Amino acid sequence: MNSEIRDIGLWESGRRKIEWVKGNMPLLRGIEEEFSKEKPFKGLKVALSVHLEAKTAYLCEVLAAGGAEMYITGSNPLSTQDDVSAALVKAGLNVYAWYDATDEEYHKHITKVIEIAPNIIIDDGGDLVSLIHNQYPELLKNVIGGCEETTTGIIRLIAMDKRGELKFPMVLVNNANCKYLFDNRYGTGQSVWDGINRTTNLIVAGKTVVVAGYGWCGKGVAMRAKGLGAEVIVTEINAIKAMEAVMDGFKVMKMEEAAAYGDFFITVTGCRDVITEKSFYNMKDGAICCNAGHFDIEVDVAGLKKIAVESRVARNNIQEYRLNNGRRVYVIAEGRLVNLAAGDGHPAEIMDMSFAIQALSALHLVKNKGKLDGMIIDVPEELDNEVARRKLSYWGMEIDALTPEQEAYLNE
């Protein structure tokens, strides 16, 4: 193995984590059994950049069971778990990642998984796809296609495609019903608050929470905040989403106005500079900011550092910034993904659906090599429905089916 990890000696702890999530991911277990028999990825190299924790590790092992030669890195320096990386290397997979990597180390690691000339790319945020197009165009000919996990990555892909730059098909995994309706809403909603609560050890009930962005992730975060007893304010740039927030029972304000009321601020927009200098100065003493979007540019931490007269570590993974007005603003996990940089990410049962879509989408690319139209590929409806049917089956539930007469009526 030509891996780069912190410490192979941590593997036993990582293996226990992987086995725990495997026990709670029946969809992937079923797919692993099928892949083990059929070996659909035999002879293929898969480059994967996803938050490197136990659930991702199990997806990697499922793909490896299908014959794939796996080259793995993380998609965020603070979400990689070193013991999980060690467990994967111990199992014979190639890993280039460690926790708290510098920008240079992170770039070196994602470069390592591209330099092996992958046939399939599984991306979370678009860094691998961007890298191979911009710095390794000679390797594009080897790529059958790829899968993108996040809204942020899809935004980048669509922009590339509009410019005519995207050179291989990418399946928009995030847009599958079995992904965004559950992962983005219920997964983000729970895991964000898991990360905040375990890091701050503060009560949410009776506080005011400001949620920036009311997409599916924002809906989940707001819903959980309400369930924890908070008053919720939503900030938005989209009038329709703002109306949704109002009808869901939340107040809607501009960020600068909401800044004066919030105790917790959570950005979930996929954009940059959502909370900036004016808002920091408007915040009450002790306000806590964090980000649940992919990149660490939603909360302007760099700008906050410039205007702070003093800063210190207030608690593990919480930085305190004192402004010249005497007020303190706290930032969790350096403004990186709070649910992964300060937690364990989405629950296993949720990622079971998302990663089942990932695995089956990779299979779809292989089965349809050279046959797909265009470079932006939606997850096939039948694949999405198959994952839903399997999940219901594991839950011990059945649904009705249309009779021939009903089908005829609906198709009149």
C-alpha positions in Angstrom: 0.0 0.0 0.0 1.2 3.5 -0.9 -1.0 5.3 1.7 -0.4 8.4 3.7 -2.2 8.4 7.1 -1.3 9.4 10.7 -1.0 6.1 12.5 -1.8 2.6 11.3 -1.8 1.6 15.0 -5.2 3.2 15.4 -6.9 0.7 13.1 -8.8 -1.3 15.8 -10.8 1.7 17.0 -11.6 2.5 13.4 -12.7 -1.1 12.7 -15.1 -1.0 15.6 -16.6 2.2 14.2 -17.0 0.7 10.7 -18.6 -2.5 12.1 -21.0 -0.4 14.1 -22.3 1.5 11.2 -22.4 -1.6 9.0 -24.8 -3.1 11.5 -27.1 -0.2 10.9 -26.8 0.1 7.1 -28.8 -2.8 5.7 -29.1 -1.3 2.2 -25.3 -1.3 1.8 -25.0 -4.7 3.3 -27.4 -6.1 0.6 -25.5 -4.2 -2.1 -22.2 -5.5 -0.8 -23.4 -9.1 -1.0 -24.5 -8.5 -4.7 -21.2 -6.8 -5.6 -19.2 -9.5 -4.0 -20.8 -12.1 -6.3 -20.9 -10.0 -9.5 -17.6 -8.0 -9.2 -18.9 -5.2 -11.5 -15.9 -2.9 -10.8 -13.2 -5.5 -11.4 -10.2 -3.9 -13.0 -11.4 -0.4 -12.4 -9.8 2.3 -10.2 -12.1 4.5 -8.1 -11.0 7.8 -6.7 -13.2 8.9 -3.8 -13.2 12.2 -1.9 -15.9 12.2 0.8 -15.9 13.0 4.5 -13.7 10.2 5.8 -15.5 8.7 8.7 -17.0 5.3 9.4 -20.0 5.4 7.0 -17.8 6.6 4.1 -15.4 3.9 5.0 -18.1 1.2 4.7 -19.1 2.6 1.2 -15.4 2.2 0.2 -15.4 -1.4 1.4 -18.6 -2.1 -0.5 -17.1 -0.8 -3.7 -13.9 -2.8 -3.0 -16.1 -5.9 -2.6 -17.3 -5.2 -6.1 -13.7 -5.5 -7.4 -12.8 -1.8 -7.3 -9.3 -0.7 -6.6 -10.0 2.1 -4.1 -8.0 5.3 -3.7 -9.5 7.4 -0.9 -9.1 10.9 0.5 -11.2 13.2 2.6 -13.2 16.1 1.4 -12.6 18.3 4.5 -9.5 18.5 6.6 -11.4 18.5 9.9 -13.8 15.6 9.1 -11.2 12.9 8.5 -11.0 10.4 11.4 -7.5 9.0 11.7 -8.6 5.7 13.2 -11.0 5.0 10.4 -8.3 5.8 7.8 -6.1 3.3 9.5 -8.8 0.6 9.5 -9.2 1.0 5.7 -5.4 0.8 5.1 -5.3 -2.3 7.4 -8.0 -3.8 5.1 -5.9 -3.2 2.0 -7.4 0.0 0.6 -5.3 3.0 -0.4 -5.9 6.1 1.8 -4.3 9.6 1.6 -5.8 11.7 4.4 -5.4 12.8 8.0 -7.2 15.0 10.5 -6.4 18.7 10.5 -4.4 18.7 7.3 -3.0 22.0 6.1 -4.2 23.4 2.8 -0.9 22.1 1.3 -1.4 18.6 2.7 -5.0 18.5 1.7 -4.2 19.4 -1.9 -1.3 16.8 -1.9 -3.8 14.1 -0.8 -6.5 14.8 -3.3 -3.7 15.0 -6.0 -2.5 11.5 -5.0 -5.9 9.9 -5.8 -6.1 11.7 -9.1 -2.6 10.8 -10.2 -3.5 7.1 -10.2 -5.6 7.8 -13.4 -9.1 6.8 -12.0 -11.9 5.3 -14.0 -14.6 6.5 -11.7 -14.7 9.5 -9.4 -16.9 9.8 -6.4 -16.8 13.4 -5.2 -18.1 15.6 -2.4 -17.9 19.2 -3.3 -16.2 18.9 -6.7 -12.5 19.2 -5.7 -11.5 16.0 -7.5 -13.4 16.8 -10.7 -12.0 20.3 -10.7 -8.5 19.1 -10.1 -8.4 16.5 -12.9 -9.9 18.9 -15.4 -7.5 21.8 -14.5 -4.2 20.1 -13.8 -4.4 16.6 -15.3 -6.3 16.8 -18.6 -4.2 14.0 -20.0 -6.0 11.6 -17.5 -9.6 12.6 -18.6 -9.6 9.9 -21.2 -9.5 7.2 -18.5 -12.6 8.4 -16.7 -15.9 6.6 -17.4 -17.8 9.1 -15.2 -18.4 10.1 -11.6 -20.9 10.8 -8.9 -21.4 14.1 -6.9 -22.7 14.0 -3.3 -23.5 17.6 -2.5 -25.4 20.7 -3.6 -22.2 22.7 -3.7 -20.5 20.2 -6.0 -23.5 20.1 -8.3 -23.5 23.9 -8.6 -19.8 23.7 -9.7 -20.6 20.9 -12.1 -23.5 22.8 -13.8 -21.3 25.8 -14.1 -18.5 23.7 -15.8 -21.0 22.1 -18.1 -22.5 25.5 -19.2 -18.9 26.6 -20.1 -18.4 23.4 -22.0 -15.6 22.3 -19.7 -17.0 19.1 -18.2 -15.5 16.2 -20.2 -17.1 13.1 -18.6 -20.6 12.3 -17.3 -21.4 13.1 -13.7 -24.4 11.6 -11.9 -26.1 14.1 -9.6 -26.5 11.9 -6.6 -27.5 14.8 -4.3 -30.6 15.4 -6.5 -32.0 11.9 -6.0 -35.2 11.8 -3.9 -33.7 9.2 -1.6 -30.8 11.5 -1.0 -31.9 15.1 -0.5 -35.3 14.5 1.0 -33.8 12.4 3.8 -30.0 13.1 4.0 -30.3 16.9 3.5 -33.3 17.4 5.7 -33.3 14.7 8.4 -29.6 13.9 8.3 -28.4 17.5 8.4 -31.1 18.5 10.8 -30.0 16.0 13.4 -26.2 15.9 12.8 -25.8 19.7 12.9 -27.4 19.9 16.3 -25.4 16.8 17.5 -22.3 18.7 16.6 -23.4 22.0 18.2 -24.6 20.4 21.4 -21.7 18.1 22.0 -19.2 21.0 21.3 -20.9 23.7 23.3 -22.7 21.8 26.1 -25.3 24.5 26.1 -29.1 24.3 26.1 -31.0 25.2 23.0 -34.5 25.6 24.5 -35.4 29.3 25.1 -32.6 30.5 22.7 -33.0 32.2 19.3 -31.5 30.4 16.4 -30.8 32.1 13.1 -30.7 29.7 10.1 -29.3 31.2 6.9 -30.7 29.4 3.9 -34.0 27.5 3.7 -33.2 24.8 1.2 -33.7 21.2 2.3 -30.7 21.3 4.7 -31.9 24.6 6.2 -35.4 23.2 6.6 -33.9 20.3 8.6 -31.8 22.5 10.8 -34.8 24.9 11.5 -37.1 22.0 12.2 -34.7 20.4 14.8 -34.1 23.8 16.4 -37.8 24.3 16.9 -38.1 20.7 18.3 -35.3 21.6 20.8 -37.4 24.5 22.0 -35.7 27.4 20.2 -37.3 30.4 18.5 -36.2 30.3 14.9 -35.4 33.1 12.4 -34.7 32.3 8.8 -32.7 34.5 6.4 -33.1 34.0 2.6 -32.5 35.5 -0.8 -35.3 33.5 -2.4 -38.8 34.9 -1.9 -40.5 31.6 -2.4 -38.3 29.8 0.1 -38.9 32.7 2.5 -42.6 32.2 2.2 -42.2 28.6 2.9 -40.3 29.5 6.1 -43.1 31.9 7.2 -45.8 29.2 6.6 -43.7 26.7 8.5 -44.0 29.0 11.5 -40.6 30.9 11.4 -39.8 34.6 11.3 -37.9 35.9 8.2 -35.4 38.8 8.3 -32.4 40.1 6.6 -29.2 38.8 8.2 -28.1 42.2 9.5 -31.4 42.6 11.4 -31.4 39.0 12.6 -27.9 39.4 13.9 -29.2 41.4 16.9 -31.4 38.5 18.1 -29.5 35.3 17.5 -27.9 33.2 20.1 -26.9 30.5 17.6 -26.2 31.2 13.9 -26.0 28.4 11.4 -25.3 29.0 7.7 -26.6 26.5 5.2 -26.5 28.3 1.8 -23.7 26.9 -0.4 -22.6 30.6 -1.0 -19.9 32.8 0.5 -19.9 35.8 2.9 -23.3 35.1 4.4 -22.3 36.4 7.8 -19.9 39.3 7.6 -18.5 42.3 9.5 -21.7 44.3 9.8 -23.5 41.3 11.2 -20.7 40.5 13.7 -20.9 44.0 15.1 -24.7 43.7 15.5 -24.5 40.4 17.4 -25.2 40.2 21.2 -22.3 39.3 23.5 -21.7 35.5 23.4 -23.3 34.8 20.0 -22.2 31.4 18.5 -21.6 31.0 14.8 -21.2 27.8 12.8 -21.5 26.6 9.3 -23.3 23.6 7.8 -22.5 24.4 4.1 -19.7 22.5 2.3 -16.9 25.2 2.3 -15.7 27.3 5.2 -16.5 30.6 3.5 -20.1 31.2 4.6 -19.1 32.6 8.0 -16.4 35.2 7.1 -14.0 33.9 9.7 -11.1 35.7 8.0 -12.9 39.0 8.2 -13.8 38.3 11.9 -10.1 37.7 12.7 -9.2 41.1 11.2 -11.7 43.1 13.2 -11.2 41.1 16.5 -9.0 42.9 19.1 -8.3 39.6 20.9 -9.0 35.9 20.3 -8.5 32.7 22.3 -9.6 29.1 22.4 -12.7 29.2 24.6 -13.3 25.4 24.6 -12.2 22.6 22.4 -13.2 23.4 18.8 -14.6 26.8 19.8 -12.7 30.0 19.1 -13.6 33.3 20.9 -13.2 36.6 19.1 -13.5 39.8 21.2 -14.5 42.9 19.2 -13.7 46.5 19.9 -17.2 47.0 21.3 -16.4 44.5 24.0 -18.7 41.8 22.7 -17.6 38.2 22.2 -18.4 36.2 19.1 -17.7 32.4 19.1 -17.0 30.2 16.1 -17.3 26.4 16.1 -14.9 24.3 14.1 -13.2 27.2 12.3 -16.4 27.7 10.3 -16.1 24.3 8.7 -18.9 21.8 8.4 -20.1 21.7 12.0 -21.8 18.3 11.8 -18.5 16.6 10.7 -15.8 18.9 12.0 -17.5 18.9 15.4 -19.4 15.6 15.2 -19.7 12.2 13.5 -21.9 13.4 10.5 -25.3 12.1 9.5 -26.8 9.0 11.2 -25.9 5.7 9.7 -29.5 4.9 8.7 -29.6 8.1 6.7 -26.3 7.6 4.9 -27.4 4.0 4.2 -29.8 5.5 1.6 -27.4 8.2 0.3 -24.5 5.7 -0.1 -26.8 3.1 -1.7 -27.6 5.7 -4.3 -23.8 6.4 -4.7 -22.9 2.7 -5.1 -25.8 2.0 -7.6 -25.0 5.2 -9.5 -21.4 4.1 -10.0 -22.8 0.8 -11.2 -25.1 2.6 -13.6 -22.0 4.5 -15.1 -20.2 1.2 -15.7 -23.2 -0.5 -17.2 -23.9 2.4 -19.5 -20.3 3.3 -20.5 -20.4 5.4 -23.7 -24.2 5.3 -23.9 -25.2 8.3 -21.7 -26.4 11.5 -23.3 -24.7 14.7 -22.0 -22.4 15.2 -19.1 -25.0 16.1 -16.4 -26.8 12.9 -15.5 -29.8 12.5 -13.2 -30.1 9.4 -11.0 -32.5 7.2 -12.9 -36.0 7.1 -11.4 -36.1 3.4 -11.3 -32.8 3.3 -9.3 -34.2 5.9 -6.8 -37.4 3.9 -6.4 -35.5 0.7 -6.0 -33.6 2.1 -3.0 -36.9 3.3 -1.5 -38.5 -0.1 -1.9 -35.5 -1.8 -0.4 -35.5 0.5 2.6 -39.2 0.0 3.2 -38.6 -3.8 3.0 -35.9 -3.6 5.7 -38.3 -1.6 7.8 -40.9 -4.5 7.4 -43.3 -2.3 5.5 -45.2 -2.8 2.2 -47.1 -0.3 -0.1 -50.0 -0.8 -2.5 -49.6 -1.2 -6.2 -51.8 0.0 -9.0 -54.3 -2.4 -10.5 -54.3 -2.7 -14.3 -57.6 -0.8 -14.2 -56.1 2.0 -12.2 -53.1 2.3 -14.5 -55.4 2.5 -17.5 -57.5 5.2 -15.8 -54.4 7.3 -15.0 -53.1 6.9 -18.5 -56.3 7.9 -20.3 
